[in-house]
């Protein structure tokens, strides 16, 4: 599940960002990074983002027009359907507001747009919500907990059949992405660490071509690239995201102050989302086919991606996931990994530097909460049904 370049905070306008890539996006079943800078440039970029975040001090302001953005991934295609079928407009009208839903073809650029304040919300993973906007001092709320990767991300080894067979090998992956996190969790499960191997940053667009080279020893990637590798002779999947259920989460994240000042914005987004979920749960072929087409695949291809995506189809299911104590544990894992990789900023003294609020309690610094998981809007819809 996951993304292009791992971050240079952008001042590009939203309209310019949308014009940077062709309208027919290539399907990517995992929000991950397509091309990632070195750790030094990543840290420098984060420092720039921190300055940007400081300039965006929250100001209480009621408004009636909002915008959110998303990028291509199996679990986020409902936003395309909700937009083009007028479902978002219907729910916005119910609350006398307007919501513009915009596709940004580059995943990280979509988060840049959110971090810079050009949009009020953005679809992103839990790890990226922490290491990008939250680490840039943009107080953010996970409004919708849509799904978790349940096999969409995997570790593939050539001529090996276990995680241990990764020892002393070169592993190609998109560094500092959820692929990198998945590798770290795989190694930890057998008492290994990154010191036992070498990681090489590889753009997601290059993964398949590289994997076909017989010199390539191991790859970590996500669907649809993962499915292609599974069909290649010599490769074995030794670990995937179903081994860490509930850890790679896909969210709709919104600005906390904007949500606080404009709760109808949150209610409208949640209402529109679960109207589409009803159609998906019922197997509405027309709706699913439209999502598949927008994702650059056919219905069968899209359904195979959904099969490796644990979607919370009802508000009640999502509320239970929000409230589960395991969410707090997951975010602790994410914070530990992010700190170890230098993704919380040069000034972060430890993994708890940024506070993460969950219904089960706060992870990290209670005085510096910058990421919040709020089930109240989803719960309100569940109660109304």
N, C-alpha and C positions, 0 to 999 in steps of 0.2 A: 503494500500500500504506500505509495509515496512518491520523486520531485526533481527539478532543474536547479542550478547554482545555489550554494548554501549560504550565502546571503550578503548582498551589499544593499543596505537600505536605500530604497529608490525614492527619488523625488519626481519620478515620471507621473504624469497625470493618468487617471484611470482610462480615459479614452485612448491615450497613447499606448498604454500597456496592452489594451485589447487589440490594438492595431499591429503590435509587434509580431504576432504569430498568425498563421492562416486560420480561418474559421473552422476548418475540419481538423479537430484535434486528434492526435494519435491516442488511442486508448491506453491508459496506464492504470493498472488495477491496484496500485499501491501508491499513495502520495509519497514519493521519495525524491531524492535530489538527482537531477539529470547531470549536472556538472557542478562539482564542488571545488571551492578554492582550497588552498593550503590552510593548515591550522593558523598560521600567522595572519594571513589575510582575513580568515574567518573572524579572528579575534579583533582585528582592526575594524572590520565591518561592524561587529557588535558594539565596539566603542562608539562608532558613528551613530549607531541606532540609539545608544543610551543618550547621546546629546539630543537626538531627535525626540526621544520620549520626553526628555526634560522640557522641551519647548512646547509639548502638547499638554500642558497642565489642564486638568479637568475643570470645566466650567458648567455649572448647572444651567441647562437650557432645554426647554420643551421645544419640540419640532414636529413637523408633520410629514416630512419627506426623509426617506432613509435609503441606503443602498447596502447590498451584501454581494459578495463574490464567491465564486466556486471554480474548481478546475476538474478535469475529467478523472474520474475514479468510480468504480462500480457503485460504491455506497453514496456517492454524491450526485449521481445522475438524476435522482428525484428532483433536484433543484431545477434542472433544465425542463423537466416535464411540468413542474408546478408553475414555472414562469410562462412557458409557451401556451399552456392550456388555461391560463387565466386564474389559476387557483390562488396564487399569491395575491393577485389583484383583488380577488373576491374577499379574502381574509383582511387585507389592508383596508378595503372599503368598509368592512364591518366596524373598524375602529377609526374611520375617518382619517386615514393616513395613506401615504404612498410609499411603496417599497420597490426599488429598482433592483433586479437580480441580474448580475453580470457575470459572464464566463470570462475568465482570464486563463489563457492557454498554458502559461508558465506557472506552475504551482507556487514556487517561492516568490515570484513577482506578485501573485495574489496576496500573499502574506505581507509583502512589502507595502502594498496598497493599503492594507488594513493598519499596519503599524504606523504608517505616515499619516493616517487620518483621512485618507481619500474615500474610504468606505467604512460603514458602521459595523460590519460583520464579515466573517470569512470562514469557509470550510477548511479545516486543518486537523492534523493529528494532535494528540495530547502532548507528545514530545515537542513538536514544533511550537505549540502554544506556549510551552514553558521557555524554550530556548530562543525564541524570536520575539514576539511582542512582550511577554512577561519579563524576559531578560533585558528588554529595552525600556522598562519602566512604564509600559502601557498596561494599565490595570484591565484585565480581560476576564470575561465570564463564559464558561462552557454552558451555553443555553440548551443545546440539543445534543444528546449522546446518541448518535445514530447507529453505530455498529462497532464491532471489533474484528480485526483480521483473524480468521480461523483456518488458516492454511494458504492465504494469499501471498505470504512471504516465506521464503525457504532458503536453506543452506544446501548447496549442491557440491558434491565432491566427485572428482574423476578418479576412478580406480580405487575407491575406498568405500567403506560401508558403515562408518561410525564417526562421531564427532572427534574421537581420539585420532583418527586418520588425518586430521587437519594439521597435526603437529609438524612443524618445520616447513610447512607449505606456504605458498603465496595465495592469498585470498583476494579476489577482485570484488569490489562492492562500491556503492556510493557512500563515501565516508560521511560520518556525522548525521546520517539519516537513520530511519527506523531499521534499515538493513544492518547498519553498524550495531545498533542496539540489539537486534535479534542475534547477531553473532556473539556479542558479549554475553547474552543470556545463555546461549548454547554452550559456550566454553565454561561458564560458571557452573553449569549443571553437571559437569564431569570433573570439576576441580582444575580446569585449565584457565589460562588468561591469554590476552593478546601478546604477551611476551613469548608465547609458544609458537607464534607464527608471524607472518608478515602480511599486512593489509596494503592493498594498492587501490587508490581512488580511481574509479571507472564510471563514466557517465552512463546513465541507464540506456541511452540510445545505442551505446557501443557494446553492451553486455552480451547480447546474443552472438554478434560477430566474433567477439573475443572468445566466447565459450567454445566456438567451433574450432578454434586453434588447438591443436593437440598439446601445445605447451602450457595451456591454461590448466591449473591444478584444482581450483575451487572457486565458486562464485556464490554470492548472496544476492538475491534479487526478489522481485515481486511479479505478480501476474500483470500482463500476459507473457512477459519474458520468461517467467518461471515455467509456465506450461510448455514453452518451446524447448527449454533445456531438458525437461523431463522426457522429451521425445528423442533427445540426442543419445547415441550409444556411448556407454562408458560412465555416465553420470548417475549418481545415487543421491537422493535427498536424505540427509541425515538428521535434519531438524527443521521444523517449520513453526509458524505462528500459532498453530493449534496446540503446540506444546507449552505455550504461555498464554492460555486463553484470557481474554479481557485486558491484555496489557497494551496492545497497539490499537488505540481508540480513535475513531473518526467523529469529529465534532463540528458543530456550528458555533463559532466563538464570536462574541460581540463585545463591544466596548462597555465596560462596567458602568461608567458614569452615564453614558447614553441610555443604557437599559434602566438605570435607576430613575432617570429623569423622564423616561418615556416607556413605561411598562407595557403600553399597548403594542409597541414595536415587538416586544418579546412574545406577547400572546398571539399576534398575527403570524409570526414566523412558525411558532409551534403548531398552531392550528393548521396552517397550510401543509407543513411537513407530514403530519399524521393523516391528513386527508389522502395524500399520495401513498402513505404506508398502507392504508386500507386497501387501495387498489393493488398494490404489490402483493400483499398477503393473500388476496383473493385470486391471484394469478391472472390479473387482467392482461391479456396478451397484447392488446393494442398499446396499453401504457408501457409494458415491458419492451415491446418492439421499438417504440419511439426512443426509449432510453438506450437500448442497444445500438440503434442507428447513430444516436448522438455520441455514443462512446466509441464509434468506429468499428463495431462488430455486428454479428447477427444475433438473433434471439438465443440460439443455442449457446453461442459463445458468451453472451452476457449472463445467461443462467448458470453456466459453469463457474463464472466469476462470483456470482451471488452465492453459490454453494459453498465457497470458501470464505464467505463473509457472514458473520453472525449478526443479523440485523435485529434491532429491537423494533418490532412492527407495531407495538401498542404503547401508549403512554405508560400504562402500568408496568410493562416490562422494563422500560427505560428508567422509571422511577426506582424500581428495585435495583437496577444496575448502579444508578447514582448513589443510592443509600448503602450499598454493599461495603462492608469494611475492607474488602479486597481492593477497592479503588484507592484508598489511602496507601496501602502497601505498594500498589502499582506505581503511584506517583513518587513514592520513596525510591523505588528502583530507577525510575526515570531520572530523578534528581541526582542520584548517585552517579549514574552513567554520564549524565550531562556535565556534572562537575569534573569528573575524571577526564573528560574530553576537552575541557576548557570552554564549554559552551554557555556558561553562566556569566561570562565576562571576566576580564583581568582582575577586577576588584573583588570578586567573590571569594571569601575566605574558606568556605566549605559548601557542602551540598545543600545545606539548609539556608543559604543566603536569601533565596526567594521563597516567600511563604506561599503555600498552595492550600486553599481552603476546600475541604470536602465535607459532606454531611457527617462523616465519621470522625472528623477532627482535622486539625491543621498540620500539614507537613512543613517543617522548616520554621522560618522566622515569622512569628505572629505579628511583628511590627512592620513587616514588609510584604504583606500579602499582595501578589500581583496576578494570581490565577485562581479563579473560583469556579467550583462545580456547583451549579444552582439548579436543583430539581423542582423548584417551586412552580415554574411556569408549566412544566410538563405535568406536574401533580394537579395543577388547577384544571387542566384539560381533562385529565383522567377522572377527576371528581365530577366534572360536568357531564360526563358521558353516561 
